[in-house]
Amino acid sequence: MRRAKLDKIDLRILADLQVDGRMTIVEMAKRAGISSPPCLRRVRALEKAGYITGYHADISAELLGFGVTVFAHVGLNSQAESDLRAFEELVRSWPQVRECHMLAGETDFILKVVAHDWDDYQKFLISSLTPAPNVAHVKSALAIRRSKYEPGVPIANQAEKA
């Protein structure tokens, strides 16, 4: 159940929550220029409408010993819908795969994989990914460093249009 149109207050609430999911309703209301009860109602309505799909904490991969991030470009032998879905289901069972995106073009999927070190990734590659059903080839790209991380979408641009 989507709301017909989001107003500037809705967009402000979404932008604030995207930056700080632990922000209190009182602080959010203050920033949006409304009182707390209507702010809470708006947050609940945005959740119910599907604009807010969850809350999470950003955890330091490095401090937990995951020092390697690899982007694995996966090509499949078959792109039949049933084969694509079977691969996606298998990927969901691998905890080290943090993101999976189906692509158009030369590569069928790109996986973001975290590992403790390069040897840990190679073990996953050799024992799980490469021998998986329907996998034709895998090209691995080791991330050197992350220069930007902005979860979500650029809501500020939407607010200007509202």
Rosetta constraint file for C-alpha pairs under 8 A:
AtomPair CA 1 CA 48 HARMONIC 7.16 0.50
AtomPair CA 1 CA 49 HARMONIC 4.72 0.50
AtomPair CA 1 CA 50 HARMONIC 7.31 0.50
AtomPair CA 2 CA 49 HARMONIC 4.59 0.50
AtomPair CA 2 CA 50 HARMONIC 6.86 0.50
AtomPair CA 2 CA 51 HARMONIC 7.81 0.50
AtomPair CA 3 CA 49 HARMONIC 6.56 0.50
AtomPair CA 6 CA 10 HARMONIC 5.68 0.50
AtomPair CA 6 CA 11 HARMONIC 6.53 0.50
AtomPair CA 6 CA 162 HARMONIC 7.50 0.50
AtomPair CA 7 CA 11 HARMONIC 6.33 0.50
AtomPair CA 7 CA 159 HARMONIC 7.83 0.50
AtomPair CA 7 CA 162 HARMONIC 6.00 0.50
AtomPair CA 8 CA 12 HARMONIC 6.03 0.50
AtomPair CA 8 CA 159 HARMONIC 5.62 0.50
AtomPair CA 8 CA 162 HARMONIC 5.94 0.50
AtomPair CA 9 CA 13 HARMONIC 6.19 0.50
AtomPair CA 9 CA 32 HARMONIC 5.67 0.50
AtomPair CA 9 CA 33 HARMONIC 7.98 0.50
AtomPair CA 10 CA 14 HARMONIC 6.24 0.50
AtomPair CA 10 CA 42 HARMONIC 7.04 0.50
AtomPair CA 10 CA 46 HARMONIC 7.91 0.50
AtomPair CA 11 CA 15 HARMONIC 6.04 0.50
AtomPair CA 11 CA 155 HARMONIC 6.66 0.50
AtomPair CA 11 CA 156 HARMONIC 7.73 0.50
AtomPair CA 11 CA 158 HARMONIC 7.37 0.50
AtomPair CA 11 CA 159 HARMONIC 5.86 0.50
AtomPair CA 12 CA 16 HARMONIC 6.06 0.50
AtomPair CA 12 CA 31 HARMONIC 7.90 0.50
AtomPair CA 12 CA 32 HARMONIC 6.18 0.50
AtomPair CA 12 CA 156 HARMONIC 7.94 0.50
AtomPair CA 12 CA 159 HARMONIC 7.29 0.50
AtomPair CA 13 CA 17 HARMONIC 6.11 0.50
AtomPair CA 13 CA 28 HARMONIC 6.52 0.50
AtomPair CA 13 CA 32 HARMONIC 6.74 0.50
AtomPair CA 13 CA 43 HARMONIC 7.40 0.50
AtomPair CA 14 CA 18 HARMONIC 6.00 0.50
AtomPair CA 14 CA 52 HARMONIC 7.71 0.50
AtomPair CA 14 CA 155 HARMONIC 7.48 0.50
AtomPair CA 15 CA 19 HARMONIC 6.44 0.50
AtomPair CA 15 CA 155 HARMONIC 5.74 0.50
AtomPair CA 15 CA 156 HARMONIC 6.95 0.50
AtomPair CA 16 CA 20 HARMONIC 6.06 0.50
AtomPair CA 16 CA 21 HARMONIC 7.63 0.50
AtomPair CA 16 CA 23 HARMONIC 7.68 0.50
AtomPair CA 16 CA 28 HARMONIC 7.05 0.50
AtomPair CA 17 CA 21 HARMONIC 4.54 0.50
AtomPair CA 17 CA 22 HARMONIC 7.41 0.50
AtomPair CA 17 CA 23 HARMONIC 6.71 0.50
AtomPair CA 18 CA 151 HARMONIC 7.61 0.50
AtomPair CA 18 CA 152 HARMONIC 6.71 0.50
AtomPair CA 21 CA 55 HARMONIC 6.23 0.50
AtomPair CA 21 CA 56 HARMONIC 7.39 0.50
AtomPair CA 23 CA 27 HARMONIC 6.53 0.50
AtomPair CA 23 CA 28 HARMONIC 6.56 0.50
AtomPair CA 24 CA 28 HARMONIC 6.15 0.50
AtomPair CA 25 CA 29 HARMONIC 5.86 0.50
AtomPair CA 25 CA 36 HARMONIC 6.01 0.50
AtomPair CA 25 CA 39 HARMONIC 6.75 0.50
AtomPair CA 25 CA 40 HARMONIC 6.34 0.50
AtomPair CA 26 CA 30 HARMONIC 6.19 0.50
AtomPair CA 26 CA 35 HARMONIC 7.65 0.50
AtomPair CA 26 CA 36 HARMONIC 5.49 0.50
AtomPair CA 27 CA 31 HARMONIC 6.26 0.50
AtomPair CA 28 CA 32 HARMONIC 6.14 0.50
AtomPair CA 28 CA 36 HARMONIC 7.98 0.50
AtomPair CA 28 CA 39 HARMONIC 7.38 0.50
AtomPair CA 29 CA 33 HARMONIC 5.94 0.50
AtomPair CA 29 CA 34 HARMONIC 5.10 0.50
AtomPair CA 29 CA 35 HARMONIC 5.46 0.50
AtomPair CA 29 CA 36 HARMONIC 5.29 0.50
AtomPair CA 29 CA 39 HARMONIC 5.49 0.50
AtomPair CA 30 CA 34 HARMONIC 6.26 0.50
AtomPair CA 30 CA 35 HARMONIC 6.99 0.50
AtomPair CA 30 CA 36 HARMONIC 7.92 0.50
AtomPair CA 34 CA 38 HARMONIC 7.07 0.50
AtomPair CA 34 CA 39 HARMONIC 6.62 0.50
AtomPair CA 35 CA 39 HARMONIC 6.35 0.50
AtomPair CA 36 CA 40 HARMONIC 6.08 0.50
AtomPair CA 37 CA 41 HARMONIC 6.30 0.50
AtomPair CA 38 CA 42 HARMONIC 6.13 0.50
AtomPair CA 39 CA 43 HARMONIC 6.26 0.50
AtomPair CA 40 CA 44 HARMONIC 6.20 0.50
AtomPair CA 41 CA 45 HARMONIC 6.09 0.50
AtomPair CA 42 CA 46 HARMONIC 6.04 0.50
AtomPair CA 43 CA 47 HARMONIC 6.18 0.50
AtomPair CA 44 CA 48 HARMONIC 6.11 0.50
AtomPair CA 45 CA 49 HARMONIC 6.00 0.50
AtomPair CA 46 CA 50 HARMONIC 6.27 0.50
AtomPair CA 46 CA 51 HARMONIC 5.30 0.50
AtomPair CA 46 CA 52 HARMONIC 5.96 0.50
AtomPair CA 47 CA 51 HARMONIC 5.84 0.50
AtomPair CA 47 CA 52 HARMONIC 4.66 0.50
AtomPair CA 47 CA 53 HARMONIC 6.58 0.50
AtomPair CA 48 CA 52 HARMONIC 7.89 0.50
AtomPair CA 60 CA 64 HARMONIC 6.56 0.50
AtomPair CA 61 CA 65 HARMONIC 6.38 0.50
AtomPair CA 61 CA 66 HARMONIC 5.00 0.50
AtomPair CA 61 CA 67 HARMONIC 6.84 0.50
AtomPair CA 62 CA 66 HARMONIC 5.02 0.50
AtomPair CA 62 CA 67 HARMONIC 5.07 0.50
AtomPair CA 65 CA 116 HARMONIC 5.53 0.50
AtomPair CA 66 CA 114 HARMONIC 6.14 0.50
AtomPair CA 66 CA 115 HARMONIC 5.11 0.50
AtomPair CA 66 CA 116 HARMONIC 4.14 0.50
AtomPair CA 66 CA 117 HARMONIC 6.99 0.50
AtomPair CA 67 CA 114 HARMONIC 7.61 0.50
AtomPair CA 67 CA 115 HARMONIC 6.53 0.50
AtomPair CA 67 CA 116 HARMONIC 5.30 0.50
AtomPair CA 67 CA 117 HARMONIC 5.91 0.50
AtomPair CA 68 CA 114 HARMONIC 5.72 0.50
AtomPair CA 68 CA 115 HARMONIC 5.16 0.50
AtomPair CA 68 CA 116 HARMONIC 5.99 0.50
AtomPair CA 68 CA 117 HARMONIC 5.38 0.50
AtomPair CA 68 CA 118 HARMONIC 6.59 0.50
AtomPair CA 68 CA 121 HARMONIC 7.95 0.50
AtomPair CA 68 CA 142 HARMONIC 7.51 0.50
AtomPair CA 68 CA 143 HARMONIC 7.29 0.50
AtomPair CA 69 CA 112 HARMONIC 6.95 0.50
AtomPair CA 69 CA 113 HARMONIC 5.68 0.50
AtomPair CA 69 CA 114 HARMONIC 4.60 0.50
AtomPair CA 69 CA 115 HARMONIC 6.43 0.50
AtomPair CA 69 CA 142 HARMONIC 6.26 0.50
AtomPair CA 69 CA 143 HARMONIC 5.49 0.50
AtomPair CA 70 CA 111 HARMONIC 7.96 0.50
AtomPair CA 70 CA 112 HARMONIC 5.94 0.50
AtomPair CA 70 CA 113 HARMONIC 5.17 0.50
AtomPair CA 70 CA 114 HARMONIC 6.42 0.50
AtomPair CA 70 CA 121 HARMONIC 7.91 0.50
AtomPair CA 70 CA 140 HARMONIC 6.47 0.50
AtomPair CA 70 CA 141 HARMONIC 5.56 0.50
AtomPair CA 70 CA 142 HARMONIC 4.51 0.50
AtomPair CA 70 CA 143 HARMONIC 5.65 0.50
AtomPair CA 71 CA 110 HARMONIC 6.45 0.50
AtomPair CA 71 CA 111 HARMONIC 5.50 0.50
AtomPair CA 71 CA 112 HARMONIC 4.75 0.50
AtomPair CA 71 CA 113 HARMONIC 6.20 0.50
AtomPair CA 71 CA 140 HARMONIC 5.85 0.50
AtomPair CA 71 CA 141 HARMONIC 5.11 0.50
AtomPair CA 71 CA 142 HARMONIC 6.44 0.50
AtomPair CA 71 CA 143 HARMONIC 7.23 0.50
AtomPair CA 72 CA 110 HARMONIC 5.54 0.50
AtomPair CA 72 CA 111 HARMONIC 5.04 0.50
AtomPair CA 72 CA 112 HARMONIC 6.56 0.50
AtomPair CA 72 CA 113 HARMONIC 7.25 0.50
AtomPair CA 72 CA 138 HARMONIC 6.31 0.50
AtomPair CA 72 CA 139 HARMONIC 5.68 0.50
AtomPair CA 72 CA 140 HARMONIC 4.51 0.50
AtomPair CA 72 CA 141 HARMONIC 6.27 0.50
AtomPair CA 73 CA 107 HARMONIC 6.01 0.50
AtomPair CA 73 CA 108 HARMONIC 7.49 0.50
AtomPair CA 73 CA 109 HARMONIC 5.93 0.50
AtomPair CA 73 CA 110 HARMONIC 4.59 0.50
AtomPair CA 73 CA 111 HARMONIC 6.58 0.50
AtomPair CA 73 CA 138 HARMONIC 5.51 0.50
AtomPair CA 73 CA 139 HARMONIC 5.03 0.50
AtomPair CA 73 CA 140 HARMONIC 6.27 0.50
AtomPair CA 73 CA 141 HARMONIC 7.93 0.50
AtomPair CA 74 CA 107 HARMONIC 5.90 0.50
AtomPair CA 74 CA 108 HARMONIC 5.89 0.50
AtomPair CA 74 CA 109 HARMONIC 5.12 0.50
AtomPair CA 74 CA 110 HARMONIC 6.08 0.50
AtomPair CA 74 CA 111 HARMONIC 7.66 0.50
AtomPair CA 74 CA 135 HARMONIC 7.04 0.50
AtomPair CA 74 CA 136 HARMONIC 7.62 0.50
AtomPair CA 74 CA 137 HARMONIC 5.92 0.50
AtomPair CA 74 CA 138 HARMONIC 4.62 0.50
AtomPair CA 74 CA 139 HARMONIC 6.63 0.50
AtomPair CA 75 CA 106 HARMONIC 7.56 0.50
AtomPair CA 75 CA 107 HARMONIC 5.20 0.50
AtomPair CA 75 CA 108 HARMONIC 5.05 0.50
AtomPair CA 75 CA 109 HARMONIC 6.75 0.50
AtomPair CA 75 CA 135 HARMONIC 6.17 0.50
AtomPair CA 75 CA 136 HARMONIC 5.47 0.50
AtomPair CA 75 CA 137 HARMONIC 5.18 0.50
AtomPair CA 75 CA 138 HARMONIC 6.36 0.50
AtomPair CA 76 CA 108 HARMONIC 6.49 0.50
AtomPair CA 76 CA 134 HARMONIC 5.44 0.50
AtomPair CA 76 CA 135 HARMONIC 4.54 0.50
AtomPair CA 76 CA 136 HARMONIC 4.84 0.50
AtomPair CA 76 CA 137 HARMONIC 6.94 0.50
AtomPair CA 77 CA 134 HARMONIC 5.29 0.50
AtomPair CA 77 CA 135 HARMONIC 6.09 0.50
AtomPair CA 77 CA 136 HARMONIC 5.18 0.50
AtomPair CA 78 CA 83 HARMONIC 6.49 0.50
AtomPair CA 78 CA 84 HARMONIC 7.80 0.50
AtomPair CA 78 CA 134 HARMONIC 6.59 0.50
AtomPair CA 79 CA 83 HARMONIC 6.22 0.50
AtomPair CA 79 CA 84 HARMONIC 5.91 0.50
AtomPair CA 80 CA 84 HARMONIC 6.24 0.50
AtomPair CA 81 CA 85 HARMONIC 6.15 0.50
AtomPair CA 82 CA 86 HARMONIC 6.10 0.50
AtomPair CA 83 CA 87 HARMONIC 6.20 0.50
AtomPair CA 83 CA 134 HARMONIC 7.36 0.50
AtomPair CA 84 CA 88 HARMONIC 6.26 0.50
AtomPair CA 85 CA 89 HARMONIC 6.09 0.50
AtomPair CA 86 CA 90 HARMONIC 6.27 0.50
AtomPair CA 87 CA 91 HARMONIC 6.16 0.50
AtomPair CA 87 CA 133 HARMONIC 7.68 0.50
AtomPair CA 87 CA 134 HARMONIC 7.75 0.50
AtomPair CA 88 CA 92 HARMONIC 6.35 0.50
AtomPair CA 88 CA 100 HARMONIC 7.81 0.50
AtomPair CA 89 CA 93 HARMONIC 6.92 0.50
AtomPair CA 90 CA 94 HARMONIC 7.14 0.50
AtomPair CA 91 CA 97 HARMONIC 6.97 0.50
AtomPair CA 91 CA 100 HARMONIC 7.56 0.50
AtomPair CA 92 CA 97 HARMONIC 7.66 0.50
AtomPair CA 96 CA 113 HARMONIC 5.47 0.50
AtomPair CA 96 CA 114 HARMONIC 5.33 0.50
AtomPair CA 96 CA 115 HARMONIC 6.65 0.50
AtomPair CA 97 CA 111 HARMONIC 6.38 0.50
AtomPair CA 97 CA 112 HARMONIC 5.69 0.50
AtomPair CA 97 CA 113 HARMONIC 4.38 0.50
AtomPair CA 97 CA 114 HARMONIC 6.55 0.50
AtomPair CA 98 CA 111 HARMONIC 7.46 0.50
AtomPair CA 98 CA 112 HARMONIC 5.57 0.50
AtomPair CA 98 CA 113 HARMONIC 5.87 0.50
AtomPair CA 98 CA 114 HARMONIC 7.10 0.50
AtomPair CA 99 CA 111 HARMONIC 5.62 0.50
AtomPair CA 99 CA 112 HARMONIC 5.00 0.50
AtomPair CA 99 CA 113 HARMONIC 7.36 0.50
AtomPair CA 100 CA 109 HARMONIC 6.73 0.50
AtomPair CA 100 CA 110 HARMONIC 5.83 0.50
AtomPair CA 100 CA 111 HARMONIC 4.57 0.50
AtomPair CA 100 CA 112 HARMONIC 6.51 0.50
AtomPair CA 101 CA 109 HARMONIC 5.47 0.50
AtomPair CA 101 CA 110 HARMONIC 5.40 0.50
AtomPair CA 101 CA 111 HARMONIC 6.59 0.50
AtomPair CA 102 CA 108 HARMONIC 5.70 0.50
AtomPair CA 102 CA 109 HARMONIC 4.37 0.50
AtomPair CA 102 CA 110 HARMONIC 6.61 0.50
AtomPair CA 103 CA 107 HARMONIC 6.31 0.50
AtomPair CA 103 CA 108 HARMONIC 5.15 0.50
AtomPair CA 103 CA 109 HARMONIC 5.43 0.50
AtomPair CA 103 CA 110 HARMONIC 7.16 0.50
AtomPair CA 104 CA 108 HARMONIC 6.52 0.50
AtomPair CA 113 CA 121 HARMONIC 7.91 0.50
AtomPair CA 114 CA 121 HARMONIC 7.58 0.50
AtomPair CA 115 CA 120 HARMONIC 5.73 0.50
AtomPair CA 115 CA 121 HARMONIC 5.43 0.50
AtomPair CA 116 CA 120 HARMONIC 5.89 0.50
AtomPair CA 116 CA 121 HARMONIC 7.55 0.50
AtomPair CA 117 CA 121 HARMONIC 6.52 0.50
AtomPair CA 118 CA 122 HARMONIC 6.20 0.50
AtomPair CA 119 CA 123 HARMONIC 6.18 0.50
AtomPair CA 120 CA 124 HARMONIC 6.48 0.50
AtomPair CA 121 CA 125 HARMONIC 6.08 0.50
AtomPair CA 122 CA 126 HARMONIC 6.00 0.50
AtomPair CA 123 CA 127 HARMONIC 5.83 0.50
AtomPair CA 123 CA 128 HARMONIC 7.93 0.50
AtomPair CA 124 CA 128 HARMONIC 5.32 0.50
AtomPair CA 124 CA 129 HARMONIC 6.46 0.50
AtomPair CA 125 CA 129 HARMONIC 4.87 0.50
AtomPair CA 125 CA 130 HARMONIC 5.71 0.50
AtomPair CA 126 CA 130 HARMONIC 5.69 0.50
AtomPair CA 126 CA 131 HARMONIC 7.02 0.50
AtomPair CA 127 CA 131 HARMONIC 6.69 0.50
AtomPair CA 128 CA 132 HARMONIC 6.06 0.50
AtomPair CA 129 CA 135 HARMONIC 7.67 0.50
AtomPair CA 130 CA 135 HARMONIC 6.33 0.50
AtomPair CA 130 CA 136 HARMONIC 7.90 0.50
AtomPair CA 130 CA 137 HARMONIC 7.08 0.50
AtomPair CA 130 CA 138 HARMONIC 6.78 0.50
AtomPair CA 131 CA 135 HARMONIC 6.97 0.50
AtomPair CA 154 CA 158 HARMONIC 7.29 0.50
AtomPair CA 155 CA 159 HARMONIC 6.37 0.50
AtomPair CA 156 CA 160 HARMONIC 6.61 0.50
AtomPair CA 157 CA 161 HARMONIC 6.90 0.50
AtomPair CA 158 CA 162 HARMONIC 6.43 0.50
